[in-house]
Amino acid sequence: MTKPLDGIRVVDLTRVIVGPVATMLLADMGADVVKVEPPAGDDTRYLQAEHNPESCPYFIAVNRNKRSIVADITAPEGREIVGRLIAGADVLVHNFRPGIVERLGIDYAAARAIRPDIVYCSISAFGEDGPYARRPGTDVLLQAMGGLMSITGEPNGRPMRAGAPVIDMAAGISAAFAVVSALLRRLRTGEGEYIEGSLFDQAVFLQSPLFSAAALGKRNPERLGNWSPLALVMDLRARDGDLLVSLPSAKFWRLFCEVVGMPELRADARFRSTVSRLANQQSLMELLAPRFRAETVARWVERLVAAGVPCGPVLSYDAVLSDPQLERNRAFIAMDHEVAGPTKVVNFPFRLRHAPVAATRPAPTLGKHTDEILRELGYDTEAIGALRRRGITTPALLREE
């Protein structure tokens, strides 16, 4: 069955999280993604020192469905390989810091000279010019500088980062969307495209409603922990764990009071409106605490869901991995990695009914497809051997002493 991007070839010069997520999504959609790695491999292979670089879970998570070729692009022979890849490619994606691709001779002008209709996507930390352009950046740094940490955490606590690399992941999704949009435009016009995006911009975009409110109200949002400034959100402790209840309107507040058997709360002046409930949320939580500790999470969720109240348990990762709804949604795919063995990876979160999109191949070991790809590029056996002997295409995974 034909996938949406069958026939599209992507030169993947990305590393760590954000770029690999973008190219993985393109690979999920059917593109032939050729991941070009230095002899030591993508930095992501080393993010968890206790794992073999060939089986690091972080690398496995964001590099499925790709082919890996080793090429030292600091050497002329490595840049020649990339040039040949570009000549037969539709897309090039990189997340080098500004200035590096120019020094390596793989900037947009150079790529366009080889393939005039190339879709070229550059992802950086702060943007390609401006006062911060040459700075290095990471997900957590951009959470800090983009305002996200300032609104995350307990009201009187320190600013906190989100527990997952949300900016890296979101920027990867945005980049993939931009690439597909550019390919659609090229189909109509025959023209390539230069796409440029940054983690800094992505961090701000993720908080669009809050920034609009801050700009109009001319004040910073406060840190509220798990509470919300817009509607009543309560993290409650039951007998055997935690659950979260969300009451976005007066209707749900009424249903909630009925389920918990405390109709008197509705008549209490402190809780008659959304504004007053938010202003007195701490008092409300104190009143509810003994009632919720009397029963289990499962029992509370059963009763509240039956009444139509938005709620659910606070789940740990092991519980999420075996959640029946996620199993029904096919959110996780079992794969057999040649080094890590049987593992689960997270599936593409949307399904195309007539063009199935899924993980079909696990993340490649370093240079697994080097000879295969070189032959496709016109290198003969002698030339392939020479490149390997000179170390241009030879894997050289780093090992800690």
C-alpha positions in Angstrom: 0.0 0.0 0.0 1.4 3.4 -1.0 2.5 5.7 1.8 2.1 9.5 1.6 5.9 10.2 1.0 6.8 7.1 -1.0 9.5 8.1 -3.5 10.8 11.0 -1.5 14.4 10.8 -0.4 15.6 12.8 2.6 19.3 13.5 3.5 19.3 13.6 7.3 22.2 15.5 8.8 20.5 15.9 12.2 21.5 14.7 15.7 20.2 14.5 19.2 16.4 14.9 19.5 14.7 17.8 17.5 16.1 17.0 14.0 15.8 13.2 14.3 12.2 13.6 15.3 11.5 15.6 12.2 13.1 13.1 9.9 11.6 10.1 11.7 8.1 11.5 11.0 9.0 11.9 7.3 10.3 8.3 7.4 7.1 7.1 9.1 5.2 8.7 6.2 7.2 6.6 3.7 10.2 8.8 2.8 13.6 7.1 2.3 15.6 8.8 5.0 19.3 8.4 4.8 20.8 9.3 8.1 24.4 10.6 7.7 26.4 10.0 10.9 30.0 10.8 11.8 32.3 7.9 12.5 31.5 8.2 16.3 27.8 8.3 15.6 25.0 10.7 16.5 25.4 12.3 19.9 22.1 10.7 20.9 23.7 7.3 21.0 25.6 8.5 24.2 22.8 10.1 26.1 22.5 7.3 28.6 26.0 6.1 29.5 24.8 2.8 31.0 23.7 1.7 27.5 25.7 0.4 24.6 25.7 3.3 22.0 24.1 0.9 19.6 21.1 0.4 21.9 20.6 3.7 23.6 16.8 4.1 24.2 16.8 7.8 23.2 18.4 7.0 19.9 16.1 4.1 19.2 13.1 6.3 20.0 13.7 8.9 17.3 15.5 7.1 14.5 13.3 4.3 13.4 12.6 3.7 9.7 15.9 5.2 8.6 19.0 4.0 6.9 22.4 4.9 8.4 25.5 5.7 6.5 28.8 6.7 8.1 30.5 9.7 6.4 33.1 12.0 7.9 31.8 15.3 6.4 34.8 17.2 7.8 36.8 15.5 5.1 36.5 16.2 1.3 35.6 12.6 0.6 32.8 12.7 3.1 31.4 16.0 1.6 31.6 14.3 -1.8 29.3 11.5 -0.5 26.8 14.1 0.8 26.9 15.9 -2.5 26.0 12.8 -4.3 23.2 12.2 -1.8 21.9 15.7 -2.4 21.9 15.2 -6.1 19.3 12.4 -5.8 17.4 13.8 -2.8 14.2 15.9 -2.4 14.9 17.1 1.1 17.9 18.0 3.3 17.4 18.5 7.1 20.1 19.6 9.5 20.3 21.2 13.0 23.9 22.5 13.0 24.6 25.8 14.7 24.6 28.7 12.3 27.9 29.1 10.5 28.9 25.4 10.6 27.2 24.3 7.3 28.8 27.2 5.5 32.3 26.0 6.7 31.4 22.4 5.6 30.1 23.5 2.2 26.6 22.1 2.7 24.7 25.3 3.2 21.5 26.1 1.2 23.4 27.8 -1.7 25.7 24.8 -2.1 22.8 22.3 -1.9 20.7 24.3 -4.4 23.6 24.4 -6.8 23.5 20.6 -6.8 19.7 20.2 -6.7 17.9 23.4 -7.6 14.5 22.2 -6.3 15.8 20.9 -3.0 13.6 21.5 0.1 16.3 22.6 2.7 15.3 22.7 6.4 17.6 24.3 8.9 16.8 24.0 12.6 18.8 26.0 15.2 18.5 26.9 18.8 17.9 30.7 18.5 17.7 31.5 14.8 20.2 32.0 11.9 21.0 35.6 12.7 20.6 38.0 15.6 22.3 38.5 19.0 22.0 34.8 20.1 22.4 33.1 16.8 25.8 31.5 17.4 25.0 30.4 20.9 24.6 26.7 21.6 21.1 25.7 23.0 19.3 22.7 24.5 15.7 21.9 25.2 15.9 22.8 28.9 17.8 26.1 28.2 15.0 27.1 25.8 12.4 26.1 28.3 14.1 28.6 30.6 14.7 31.4 28.1 11.3 30.9 26.4 9.3 31.5 29.6 8.1 28.0 30.1 10.0 27.4 33.3 8.7 30.6 34.8 5.2 29.3 34.8 6.0 25.7 35.7 6.3 24.6 39.4 4.7 25.2 42.7 3.6 28.8 43.5 6.3 29.4 46.1 8.8 27.0 44.6 11.6 27.3 42.1 11.0 27.5 38.4 10.8 23.9 37.0 11.4 22.4 33.6 8.8 20.1 32.0 9.7 16.4 32.6 10.0 15.6 28.9 11.9 17.4 26.1 8.7 19.1 24.9 10.3 21.9 22.9 12.6 19.4 21.0 9.7 17.2 20.2 7.3 20.0 19.2 10.0 21.6 17.0 10.6 18.3 15.3 6.8 18.0 14.5 6.7 21.6 13.2 9.8 21.0 11.0 8.2 17.9 9.5 5.0 19.8 8.8 7.0 22.6 7.1 8.8 20.1 5.0 5.7 18.4 3.8 4.1 21.8 3.1 7.1 22.8 1.0 7.0 19.5 -0.9 3.3 20.1 -1.7 4.2 23.6 -3.0 7.0 22.2 -5.1 4.6 19.7 -6.6 2.5 22.7 -7.8 5.3 25.2 -8.7 8.4 23.1 -9.3 10.3 25.3 -6.9 12.3 24.2 -3.9 12.3 25.9 -0.5 14.5 27.1 2.3 12.9 26.4 5.7 14.4 28.0 8.8 13.1 27.5 12.4 14.4 27.7 16.0 13.8 26.1 19.3 13.4 29.6 20.8 10.5 30.4 18.4 9.0 26.9 19.1 9.1 27.5 22.9 7.1 30.7 22.5 4.7 29.2 20.0 3.8 26.4 22.5 2.6 29.1 24.9 0.7 31.3 22.4 -2.5 31.8 24.5 -0.5 32.8 27.6 1.7 35.2 25.7 -1.3 36.9 24.1 -2.9 37.2 27.6 0.3 38.6 29.0 0.7 41.1 26.2 -2.9 42.3 26.5 -3.0 42.3 30.3 0.6 43.6 30.7 1.5 41.2 33.4 3.3 37.9 33.8 1.3 34.7 34.5 1.9 33.1 37.9 3.3 29.7 38.7 0.3 27.7 39.9 1.6 24.1 40.2 -1.1 21.8 38.8 -3.8 24.5 39.1 -5.2 26.5 36.2 -5.9 30.3 36.1 -9.0 29.6 33.9 -10.9 26.7 35.4 -10.9 24.5 38.5 -8.3 21.8 38.2 -7.6 19.7 41.3 -5.0 17.1 42.0 -6.5 15.0 44.7 -5.0 12.3 46.9 -7.1 9.1 47.3 -6.5 6.1 49.6 -4.0 4.5 47.2 -2.8 7.2 44.9 -3.5 10.5 43.0 -6.1 11.6 40.5 -6.8 14.7 38.6 -10.2 16.3 38.2 -10.9 19.1 35.7 -14.0 21.2 36.0 -14.1 23.6 33.1 -17.6 24.9 33.7 -20.4 25.3 36.2 -22.1 22.2 34.9 -19.2 20.0 35.8 -18.9 21.7 39.2 -22.5 20.8 39.9 -22.0 17.2 38.9 -18.8 17.0 40.9 -20.5 18.2 44.1 -23.3 15.6 43.6 -20.8 12.7 43.1 -18.7 13.5 46.2 -21.9 13.9 48.3 -21.2 17.5 49.3 -24.1 19.6 47.7 -23.6 22.2 50.4 -20.4 23.3 48.6 -22.6 24.9 45.8 -24.3 27.1 48.4 -21.0 28.2 50.0 -20.3 31.8 49.0 -16.6 30.9 48.5 -17.4 28.5 45.7 -20.5 30.0 43.9 -18.6 31.1 40.7 -15.5 30.1 38.8 -13.7 33.3 40.0 -14.5 32.6 43.6 -13.7 28.9 43.3 -10.3 29.8 41.9 -9.7 32.4 44.6 -10.5 29.9 47.4 -9.1 26.7 45.8 -6.9 26.0 48.8 -9.8 26.0 51.2 -11.8 23.8 48.8 -9.0 21.3 48.6 -8.8 21.1 52.4 -12.5 20.4 52.6 -12.3 17.7 50.0 -9.1 16.0 51.3 -10.7 13.7 54.0 -13.5 12.6 51.6 -11.1 11.6 48.8 -8.7 9.7 51.2 -11.6 7.5 52.2 -11.8 5.7 48.8 -9.4 4.3 46.1 -8.5 6.1 42.9 -10.3 3.5 40.9 -13.5 4.0 42.8 -13.4 7.8 42.5 -12.6 7.6 38.8 -15.4 5.1 38.2 -18.0 7.3 40.0 -16.9 10.6 38.4 -16.6 9.2 34.9 -20.1 7.7 35.2 -21.4 11.2 36.0 -19.5 12.7 33.0 -16.9 14.6 35.0 -13.4 14.9 33.4 -11.0 13.0 35.6 -8.4 10.3 35.6 -5.6 8.7 37.6 -2.0 10.1 37.7 -0.2 7.3 35.9 3.4 6.3 36.1 5.2 5.2 32.9 4.8 1.5 33.5 1.0 2.0 33.9 0.9 4.1 30.7 2.8 1.4 28.8 0.1 -1.1 29.6 -2.9 1.2 29.4 -5.8 -0.5 27.6 -6.9 2.6 25.7 -3.4 3.2 24.4 -3.2 -0.5 23.4 -6.5 -0.1 21.5 -5.1 3.1 19.9 -1.9 1.2 18.9 0.1 4.0 20.6 3.1 1.6 21.1 4.7 -0.7 18.6 6.7 -3.8 19.6 10.0 -4.0 17.6 13.0 -6.3 17.7 16.2 -4.2 17.7 19.3 -6.2 16.7 21.3 -5.0 19.7 18.7 -3.9 22.3 16.4 -6.8 21.6 12.6 -6.7 22.0 11.5 -3.1 22.8 8.5 -0.8 22.4 8.5 2.5 20.5 5.9 5.2 20.5 3.8 5.1 17.3 2.9 8.1 15.1 -0.1 9.7 17.0 -2.4 10.0 14.0 -3.6 7.3 11.7 -4.3 7.5 8.0 -7.0 5.0 7.2 -6.0 4.5 3.5 -2.2 4.9 3.9 -1.0 3.2 7.1 1.8 5.1 8.8 3.8 3.1 11.3 7.2 2.0 12.5 8.3 -0.9 10.3 12.1 -0.9 10.9 13.9 -0.3 14.2 16.6 2.4 14.4 19.7 1.3 12.5 23.0 0.4 14.1 25.8 2.8 13.1 26.6 2.6 9.4 24.4 -0.4 8.9 23.6 0.7 5.3 26.8 2.4 4.4 27.9 0.0 1.6 24.4 -0.3 0.3 23.9 3.4 0.0 27.4 4.0 -1.5 26.6 1.4 -4.2 23.4 3.3 -5.0 25.5 6.5 -5.3 27.7 4.9 -7.9 30.8 3.8 -5.8 32.3 0.5 -6.8 33.8 -2.1 -4.5 37.3 -0.7 -4.8 36.2 2.9 -4.0 34.0 1.7 -1.0 37.0 -0.2 0.4 39.3 2.8 0.0 36.8 5.1 1.8 36.7 2.6 4.7 40.5 2.2 4.9 40.9 6.0 5.1 38.3 6.1 8.0 35.8 8.2 6.0 33.1 5.6 6.4 34.4 3.5 9.2 32.2 3.4 12.4 34.2 4.3 15.5 31.9 4.2 18.5 33.4 5.9 21.5 33.7 3.8 24.6 34.1 5.1 28.1 37.2 3.9 29.9 
